[in-house]
Amino acid sequence: MLDFAAGWQQAPDLDFSRPYEEAMRDEDPAVRREAMWAAAWARQKWLLEHCRKLSNNPLPEHWDSILVLAILGESSDLERILAAGKATQFGPQRFQALGAFGHPGVVDTLLEGIESEDPLTAVAAGAAFTKITGADVESNKRVQIRPENGSEPDEFEQEFLEEVVLPSPQAAQTHWKKVKEEFSKGTRWCRGFDLGLGATDEILTQLDLESRWEACLRGKFRGTWQGSLIDLEAFPQKRG
């Protein structure tokens, strides 16, 4: 993603949408995905409406557009993002869009997901909750992920099953009750920081890599961050 986007963002204010649009119609999903991210870094303003149009039909092949909209969209896109976050055809990754959007209006859906009996769903919802609030809501309960094909693993195979730590629904509910009123004053939160007006360099250094990348992309798209992908790589890494 980095090389493709970096090569196409050298002249972000020129009107040359055609190469992006052609690449986004390519038969290869990977090419379409990279073209979309490159268009975002190049501040192609038509991109949001393109993503909104595709998000109205939440099919698996439209996932990349939905994620871009979650990162770059406005609070007015809440219902679209919520619809995607409830679309089970996306699987647990649907909560990634809610976490990237960061609007307090998605938290109730995340709390429901955290209570899911499906471990991967609960973990994904918990990760999105933490991404928005900054609260660690992991429990002490670990579970093994069963094979996707539903087969019963033998004793040897059980040794290699993926193990995940489940989030605590009670911890998430308790924390949200404490901060809900404060969070309702903003429209985009990340790790407990209000990013509605953008992110300062001080805040950026306190974000995880994924969240920092998204915040800088959003700033670049809106013209409030003057850095480049190379600058982003040079940011001090969050410790701990």
C-alpha positions as a Markdown table, in Angstrom:
| # | Residue | x | y | z |
|---|---|---|---|---|
| 1 | Met | 0.0 | 0.0 | 0.0 |
| 2 | Leu | 2.8 | 2.4 | 0.9 |
| 3 | Asp | 4.7 | 2.4 | -2.4 |
| 4 | Phe | 1.6 | 2.6 | -4.5 |
| 5 | Ala | 0.1 | 5.5 | -2.6 |
| 6 | Ala | 3.4 | 7.3 | -2.2 |
| 7 | Gly | 4.0 | 7.2 | -5.9 |
| 8 | Trp | 0.6 | 8.7 | -6.7 |
| 9 | Gln | 0.5 | 11.4 | -4.0 |
| 10 | Gln | 3.3 | 13.6 | -5.4 |
| 11 | Ala | 0.8 | 16.0 | -7.0 |
| 12 | Pro | -2.2 | 15.8 | -4.7 |
| 13 | Asp | -3.9 | 19.0 | -5.9 |
| 14 | Leu | -4.0 | 18.2 | -9.6 |
| 15 | Asp | -7.2 | 16.9 | -11.2 |
| 16 | Phe | -6.2 | 13.6 | -12.6 |
| 17 | Ser | -8.8 | 11.2 | -11.2 |
| 18 | Arg | -8.9 | 9.1 | -14.4 |
| 19 | Pro | -5.9 | 6.8 | -13.5 |
| 20 | Tyr | -7.5 | 6.1 | -10.1 |
| 21 | Glu | -10.9 | 5.4 | -11.5 |
| 22 | Glu | -9.6 | 3.1 | -14.1 |
| 23 | Ala | -7.5 | 1.2 | -11.6 |
| 24 | Met | -10.6 | 0.9 | -9.3 |
| 25 | Arg | -12.4 | -0.9 | -12.1 |
| 26 | Asp | -9.5 | -3.5 | -12.5 |
| 27 | Glu | -10.4 | -7.2 | -12.3 |
| 28 | Asp | -7.8 | -7.7 | -9.5 |
| 29 | Pro | -9.3 | -6.8 | -6.1 |
| 30 | Ala | -5.8 | -6.0 | -4.8 |
| 31 | Val | -5.3 | -3.4 | -7.6 |
| 32 | Arg | -8.7 | -1.9 | -6.8 |
| 33 | Arg | -7.8 | -1.7 | -3.1 |
| 34 | Glu | -4.5 | 0.0 | -3.6 |
| 35 | Ala | -6.0 | 2.5 | -6.1 |
| 36 | Met | -8.6 | 3.4 | -3.5 |
| 37 | Trp | -6.0 | 4.1 | -0.8 |
| 38 | Ala | -3.8 | 6.0 | -3.3 |
| 39 | Ala | -6.8 | 8.2 | -4.2 |
| 40 | Ala | -7.4 | 8.9 | -0.6 |
| 41 | Trp | -3.8 | 10.0 | 0.0 |
| 42 | Ala | -4.0 | 12.1 | -3.2 |
| 43 | Arg | -7.1 | 13.9 | -1.8 |
| 44 | Gln | -9.4 | 12.9 | -4.6 |
| 45 | Lys | -12.6 | 14.5 | -3.3 |
| 46 | Trp | -14.9 | 12.3 | -5.4 |
| 47 | Leu | -13.8 | 9.3 | -3.5 |
| 48 | Leu | -16.1 | 9.8 | -0.5 |
| 49 | Glu | -19.3 | 9.8 | -2.7 |
| 50 | His | -17.9 | 6.7 | -4.5 |
| 51 | Cys | -17.6 | 5.0 | -1.2 |
| 52 | Arg | -21.0 | 6.1 | 0.1 |
| 53 | Lys | -22.6 | 4.8 | -3.0 |
| 54 | Leu | -21.0 | 1.3 | -2.6 |
| 55 | Ser | -21.7 | 1.3 | 1.1 |
| 56 | Asn | -25.4 | 1.5 | 0.4 |
| 57 | Asn | -25.1 | -2.1 | -0.8 |
| 58 | Pro | -23.0 | -3.8 | 1.9 |
| 59 | Leu | -21.6 | -6.7 | -0.1 |
| 60 | Pro | -18.3 | -8.4 | 0.8 |
| 61 | Glu | -16.7 | -7.0 | -2.4 |
| 62 | His | -17.5 | -3.4 | -1.1 |
| 63 | Trp | -15.7 | -3.9 | 2.2 |
| 64 | Asp | -12.7 | -1.7 | 1.2 |
| 65 | Ser | -15.0 | 1.2 | 0.3 |
| 66 | Ile | -16.8 | 0.9 | 3.6 |
| 67 | Leu | -13.5 | 1.0 | 5.5 |
| 68 | Val | -12.3 | 4.0 | 3.6 |
| 69 | Leu | -15.6 | 5.7 | 4.4 |
| 70 | Ala | -15.2 | 4.8 | 8.0 |
| 71 | Ile | -11.8 | 6.5 | 8.2 |
| 72 | Leu | -12.6 | 9.5 | 6.0 |
| 73 | Gly | -16.3 | 10.0 | 6.4 |
| 74 | Glu | -18.3 | 12.6 | 8.4 |
| 75 | Ser | -20.7 | 12.1 | 11.3 |
| 76 | Ser | -23.5 | 12.2 | 8.8 |
| 77 | Asp | -22.3 | 8.8 | 7.6 |
| 78 | Leu | -23.1 | 7.2 | 10.9 |
| 79 | Glu | -26.1 | 5.2 | 9.7 |
| 80 | Arg | -24.1 | 3.8 | 6.7 |
| 81 | Ile | -21.3 | 2.7 | 9.0 |
| 82 | Leu | -23.7 | 1.3 | 11.5 |
| 83 | Ala | -25.4 | -0.7 | 8.8 |
| 84 | Ala | -22.0 | -2.2 | 7.8 |
| 85 | Gly | -21.2 | -2.9 | 11.4 |
| 86 | Lys | -24.3 | -5.0 | 11.7 |
| 87 | Ala | -23.9 | -6.8 | 8.4 |
| 88 | Thr | -22.9 | -10.3 | 9.5 |
| 89 | Gln | -21.8 | -11.2 | 5.9 |
| 90 | Phe | -18.6 | -9.3 | 6.7 |
| 91 | Gly | -17.8 | -11.5 | 9.6 |
| 92 | Pro | -16.0 | -10.2 | 12.7 |
| 93 | Gln | -14.1 | -7.6 | 10.6 |
| 94 | Arg | -17.2 | -5.6 | 10.4 |
| 95 | Phe | -16.3 | -4.1 | 13.8 |
| 96 | Gln | -13.1 | -2.7 | 12.3 |
| 97 | Ala | -15.2 | -0.2 | 10.5 |
| 98 | Leu | -17.0 | 0.9 | 13.7 |
| 99 | Gly | -13.6 | 1.3 | 15.5 |
| 100 | Ala | -12.2 | 3.3 | 12.6 |
| 101 | Phe | -15.2 | 5.6 | 12.5 |
| 102 | Gly | -14.9 | 6.3 | 16.2 |
| 103 | His | -18.4 | 7.8 | 16.7 |
| 104 | Pro | -20.0 | 7.3 | 20.1 |
| 105 | Gly | -23.1 | 6.2 | 18.3 |
| 106 | Val | -21.5 | 2.9 | 17.4 |
| 107 | Val | -20.6 | 1.9 | 20.9 |
| 108 | Asp | -23.9 | 0.2 | 21.7 |
| 109 | Thr | -23.4 | -2.1 | 18.7 |
| 110 | Leu | -19.9 | -2.9 | 20.0 |
| 111 | Leu | -21.2 | -3.7 | 23.5 |
| 112 | Glu | -23.7 | -6.1 | 21.9 |
| 113 | Gly | -20.8 | -7.7 | 19.9 |
| 114 | Ile | -18.7 | -8.1 | 23.1 |
| 115 | Glu | -21.5 | -10.3 | 24.5 |
| 116 | Ser | -21.5 | -12.6 | 21.5 |
| 117 | Glu | -21.0 | -16.3 | 22.1 |
| 118 | Asp | -18.7 | -16.4 | 19.1 |
| 119 | Pro | -15.2 | -15.8 | 20.3 |
| 120 | Leu | -13.9 | -14.0 | 17.2 |
| 121 | Thr | -16.9 | -11.7 | 17.1 |
| 122 | Ala | -16.5 | -10.8 | 20.8 |
| 123 | Val | -12.8 | -10.2 | 20.4 |
| 124 | Ala | -13.2 | -8.0 | 17.3 |
| 125 | Ala | -15.9 | -6.0 | 19.0 |
| 126 | Gly | -13.7 | -5.6 | 22.1 |
| 127 | Ala | -10.8 | -4.4 | 20.1 |
| 128 | Ala | -12.9 | -1.8 | 18.4 |
| 129 | Phe | -14.3 | -0.7 | 21.8 |
| 130 | Thr | -10.7 | -0.3 | 23.1 |
| 131 | Lys | -9.7 | 1.6 | 19.9 |
| 132 | Ile | -12.4 | 4.1 | 20.5 |
| 133 | Thr | -12.3 | 4.5 | 24.3 |
| 134 | Gly | -8.7 | 3.5 | 25.1 |
| 135 | Ala | -10.0 | 1.2 | 27.9 |
| 136 | Asp | -8.6 | -2.3 | 28.3 |
| 137 | Val | -11.6 | -4.6 | 28.8 |
| 138 | Glu | -9.9 | -8.0 | 28.4 |
| 139 | Ser | -11.0 | -10.6 | 30.8 |
| 140 | Asn | -9.0 | -13.5 | 32.3 |
| 141 | Lys | -10.8 | -16.0 | 30.1 |
| 142 | Arg | -9.0 | -17.7 | 27.2 |
| 143 | Val | -10.7 | -19.8 | 24.6 |
| 144 | Gln | -9.4 | -21.9 | 21.7 |
| 145 | Ile | -10.8 | -21.1 | 18.2 |
| 146 | Arg | -12.4 | -24.2 | 16.6 |
| 147 | Pro | -11.6 | -25.1 | 13.0 |
| 148 | Glu | -13.6 | -23.1 | 10.5 |
| 149 | Asn | -14.8 | -26.3 | 8.8 |
| 150 | Gly | -16.5 | -27.4 | 12.0 |
| 151 | Ser | -14.4 | -30.5 | 12.3 |
| 152 | Glu | -13.4 | -31.9 | 15.7 |
| 153 | Pro | -9.7 | -31.5 | 16.3 |
| 154 | Asp | -7.8 | -34.5 | 17.6 |
| 155 | Glu | -5.5 | -34.3 | 20.6 |
| 156 | Phe | -2.5 | -33.3 | 18.4 |
| 157 | Glu | -4.4 | -30.6 | 16.5 |
| 158 | Gln | -5.7 | -29.1 | 19.7 |
| 159 | Glu | -2.1 | -28.2 | 20.6 |
| 160 | Phe | -2.0 | -25.8 | 17.7 |
| 161 | Leu | -5.4 | -24.2 | 17.9 |
| 162 | Glu | -5.4 | -20.4 | 18.0 |
| 163 | Glu | -6.2 | -19.1 | 21.5 |
| 164 | Val | -7.8 | -15.7 | 22.2 |
| 165 | Val | -8.5 | -13.6 | 25.3 |
| 166 | Leu | -12.2 | -12.7 | 25.6 |
| 167 | Pro | -13.3 | -9.2 | 26.5 |
| 168 | Ser | -15.3 | -8.6 | 29.6 |
| 169 | Pro | -18.8 | -7.4 | 28.9 |
| 170 | Gln | -19.1 | -6.1 | 32.5 |
| 171 | Ala | -15.9 | -4.1 | 32.2 |
| 172 | Ala | -16.9 | -2.6 | 28.9 |
| 173 | Gln | -20.4 | -1.7 | 30.2 |
| 174 | Thr | -19.0 | -0.2 | 33.4 |
| 175 | His | -16.4 | 1.9 | 31.6 |
| 176 | Trp | -18.9 | 3.1 | 29.0 |
| 177 | Lys | -21.3 | 4.3 | 31.7 |
| 178 | Lys | -18.5 | 6.4 | 33.2 |
| 179 | Val | -17.5 | 8.1 | 29.9 |
| 180 | Lys | -20.6 | 8.1 | 27.8 |
| 181 | Glu | -21.6 | 11.6 | 28.7 |
| 182 | Glu | -18.1 | 13.0 | 27.9 |
| 183 | Phe | -17.9 | 11.0 | 24.6 |
| 184 | Ser | -21.3 | 12.3 | 23.5 |
| 185 | Lys | -19.7 | 15.7 | 23.1 |
| 186 | Gly | -17.5 | 14.5 | 20.2 |
| 187 | Thr | -18.0 | 12.8 | 16.9 |
| 188 | Arg | -14.8 | 10.9 | 16.5 |
| 189 | Trp | -12.7 | 9.3 | 19.2 |
| 190 | Cys | -9.6 | 7.2 | 19.2 |
| 191 | Arg | -7.9 | 5.7 | 22.2 |
| 192 | Gly | -9.8 | 8.1 | 24.4 |
| 193 | Phe | -8.7 | 11.2 | 22.4 |
| 194 | Asp | -11.2 | 13.5 | 20.7 |
| 195 | Leu | -10.1 | 13.6 | 17.1 |
| 196 | Gly | -13.1 | 15.5 | 15.8 |
| 197 | Leu | -11.0 | 18.5 | 14.9 |
| 198 | Gly | -7.9 | 16.4 | 13.9 |
| 199 | Ala | -4.9 | 15.1 | 15.8 |
| 200 | Thr | -1.9 | 17.1 | 17.0 |
| 201 | Asp | 1.6 | 15.7 | 16.7 |
| 202 | Glu | 1.5 | 15.1 | 20.5 |
| 203 | Ile | -1.6 | 12.9 | 20.2 |
| 204 | Leu | -0.3 | 11.1 | 17.1 |
| 205 | Thr | 2.7 | 9.9 | 19.1 |
| 206 | Gln | 0.4 | 8.3 | 21.6 |
| 207 | Leu | -1.7 | 6.3 | 19.1 |
| 208 | Asp | -1.0 | 2.8 | 17.9 |
| 209 | Leu | 0.4 | 2.5 | 14.4 |
| 210 | Glu | -3.0 | 1.6 | 12.7 |
| 211 | Ser | -4.8 | 4.5 | 14.4 |
| 212 | Arg | -2.0 | 6.9 | 13.6 |
| 213 | Trp | -2.0 | 5.9 | 10.0 |
| 214 | Glu | -5.7 | 6.5 | 9.8 |
| 215 | Ala | -5.5 | 9.9 | 11.6 |
| 216 | Cys | -2.8 | 11.1 | 9.2 |
| 217 | Leu | -4.7 | 9.9 | 6.2 |
| 218 | Arg | -7.7 | 11.7 | 7.3 |
| 219 | Gly | -5.7 | 14.9 | 7.9 |
| 220 | Lys | -4.1 | 14.6 | 4.5 |
| 221 | Phe | -7.4 | 14.1 | 2.8 |
| 222 | Arg | -8.9 | 17.2 | 4.6 |
| 223 | Gly | -5.7 | 19.3 | 4.1 |
| 224 | Thr | -5.0 | 19.6 | 7.8 |
| 225 | Trp | -1.9 | 17.4 | 7.9 |
| 226 | Gln | 1.0 | 18.5 | 5.6 |
| 227 | Gly | 3.1 | 15.4 | 6.1 |
| 228 | Ser | 3.8 | 12.5 | 3.8 |
| 229 | Leu | 3.8 | 8.7 | 4.1 |
| 230 | Ile | 7.6 | 8.9 | 4.6 |
| 231 | Asp | 7.1 | 11.4 | 7.5 |
| 232 | Leu | 4.5 | 9.0 | 8.9 |
| 233 | Glu | 7.0 | 6.2 | 9.0 |
| 234 | Ala | 9.4 | 8.4 | 10.9 |
| 235 | Phe | 7.0 | 9.1 | 13.8 |
| 236 | Pro | 8.3 | 7.9 | 17.1 |
| 237 | Gln | 6.8 | 4.5 | 17.9 |
| 238 | Lys | 4.4 | 4.2 | 20.7 |
| 239 | Arg | 5.9 | 2.2 | 23.6 |
| 240 | Gly | 4.2 | -0.2 | 25.9 |
